[in-house]
Amino acid sequence: MNNKRLKSFFEITAVALAMTLLFASCSPVKLSKIKSDSFEMIYSESAGDTYHKVKRTSFESVCKSGLIEMFFDKTTASIGILDTSADVFWSTLPLESEKKSLSFAALKMVLLTESGKQYVLNTQDNSVAFGNFSFEKTNNGVNVKYSLSLDAETGKADINTLPESTVRADVTVSYTLSDGSFYTSVNTNNLHLPEGVYVETIKLLESFGAYSDKTQDDFIFVPDGNGAIIKTGVSDPDFSPVSLKVYGDDPSISNGQAPAPLGAFGIKHGKGAFLCIIESGETIANINAYRLSDNSLNSVGAEFSVTDVATESKKSSQVKTVGYEFGGEIRLCYRFLSGKSATYSGMAAACRENLIRNSVISSKTASSNETALPLIVNLQFGLSDSKGRLTVKSTFEQAQALMTLLKAKGVNNVYLSASGLFKDANNGESEDFGSFLKQLGTKEEYNSLYSYMKTQNFPIFIETNMLSVKKSSSDKAKNLYGDKLTYSSADSKRGYLKMSELENRIEELLNDSANISFDGFALNDIGTVLYSDYSSDFYPRESSKKEIASLLPILSSNKPLMISNGNFYAIKNASVISNIPKGTVSRAENEAYCAIPFVALILHGTYDYCLNSINLDDNMQEAFLRSVEFGAVPSADWYCINTDSEDKYGYNNNINDIVSYCVKANDILADLRGARMTSHYEVQDGVFCTEYNNSTKVYVNYTEKAVTINGITVEPQDCVKIS
């Protein structure tokens, strides 16, 4: 940030590596401790509807791009966007027709002072109402500079003359049109603050497109699990606001928030819809959604944790540890949809185009030359507990027998993801490559397994956790407090790798596995967890993301790569994405909060992917149907030891069910692997249709009664393909 205080700033350094990859790291960060009896939020008094609502007639045209036109209101310093294709007007503030008093603003920020106070400021009450803003029109938009303060005089003063801890922040928001899209951005390097004042969070356009009416087909899209829609026309008395952390929690700072695999959200309202993609700053973003209530409209927006702040209680007081300040651009891209495209399927198509254009995901087509749809088998071999005691779950000989049995039962394509092959294996959470565990069998027996798999064209993926280290390791990352960063799971003996050591870890992995016969790597944690590393070679979360994304091509060179969970920063070079949630993760589904295949709509035709393992679900038939509905390949999580009849992991207890699902899925999905999924919708209660770009439709019926659609009967708890 460009301000008066003398702090350690973080310089992104370019490191020349193979394939001219770039790796970002930073110098050690200076931490500050702020102690207070109470960190109470202090809010400003509302300036009233004059500055929190807009009149449609007050807007003046600024520029056009494609089918959209930008307008600016000089009274509220707010933006309006007209989608001319549908004659739908979207604005950054609610229109004056909204009856209730509202506190929405173009931008909100929480300022933390060294005296321990937190001030919630917004552009409308703390800048516009005081007349402390200016704007400049450009060829493709308008830039608005806001001076946010508690009173008019402070906002007008020279910021460099203000005393320490004065509550004041100057911020410029850019609004532009380009290629038919609307962009808004804030560069945090250009924020101006007095000494001793930190920007804790920023909310940017949190109320864009907010509405209060209850049209039946309107919804809010949030990236919960595979995706979810909040049907705002359907009552949900138990609803609580949705908060999703993009890429999950940063374990160096906090835990407990529900994860989102990508930074995107949207609204369908009336004849139009929009999708917002966080193009920059997503690693510090939360996506928050609200339903209509006493103090809110139906709305969704992004909040950015600009400064790393962790709070801990100590006796009668609290201490906030203040660390890294994000220095760079926060940038949102809005795409507008109308007509038949104003659906979550249309949003997914727009999102896919954006992600391909920005090189986040691949533009390739998934393999379609194989005759059979694969079954992904996650097979556990050795398992060590936290005390290092080993249990053999499968031997090489048993694994080959299982593969042979699957082939004999009619499964003609298997992707075997093998975990626990090496010393210190812990349920696939860690792999230290070297010699195979002797208890699993001889090298000859493993080679026999591999030879059989090779003959059948069944690839073997070796599971590993790239970011896992032993607790005693000197290569352990550190959290914001300077402590070694350990797993939040029961395995406290392991922690996360220093991000500066990831390149070395990859080199070790390649060297150690050079004499092992296998086809590719299955990475469990790379696509699941993303953290800041407060070691001496400091890496903020954004730099960790770039490091991981730039190194993964090394592991996928001439080998297929399987990525678990599928956070989008990690998947570009993957061939297979495993364990994508089959539904929502932040809360249970209901009539008003519904899972949708948003991630699947983006990925299908480019990647093979599977949902959570079918055999681990309490209702395997329903899990299988969801897999077909979402265009996913079937998967199972097994081991081979003899188990009781209630053990879901024992393959003997459910192999016949899994085989029957594989045969059914193969009949429906095998020739669709390279097809784009173009649409998904509910035909009637409990019956869904997925459409593909080759005119194929797949109907799934979750009800207990047969249904007939366009002359086609779908039996209860069944699925049908129509070409």
Protein Blocks (a to p, Z undefined) as FASTA:
>chain_A
ZZfbdcddddddddddehhiacdddddddddddddfbdcddddddebjklmcccfklpcc
fbdchjbccdddfklopacdddfklopacdfbdcfklmbdcfbdfbdcddddfkopacdd
dfklmmmmnopacddddfkbccddddddfbfklmmpcfklpcehiacdddddddddeehi
acddddfklpccdehiacfbdcehklgoiafbdcfkbccdddehjbpcddfkbccfkbcc
ddddehiaafklbghiacdfbdcddddehjbccddddfbhjlmcccddddddfkbccddd
ddddfbacddddehjbccdddddddeddddddddddehjllcfklmmmmmmmmmmmnoma
ccbdcdfkbfbdcddddddfbdcdfkopacdfbdfklmmmmmmmmmmnopabdcdddehk
bghiaghlacceddddfklocfklmmmmmmmmmmnopacdddddfkbccfklckbccdfk
opacddfbfblmbccddfklmmmmmmmmmmmmmmpccfbdcdfklmmbccddfbfbdcdf
klmmmmmmmmmmmmmgopacddehjiaklmmmpmbdghiafbdfkbccdfklccdfkllm
mmgojaccddddfklpmblmlmmmmmmmnopacdddddfbdcdfklmklmklmmmmmmmm
mmmmmmmmmmmmmpccfbdcdfbghiacdddfeopacdddfbfbdcdeehiacdehiadd
dZZ
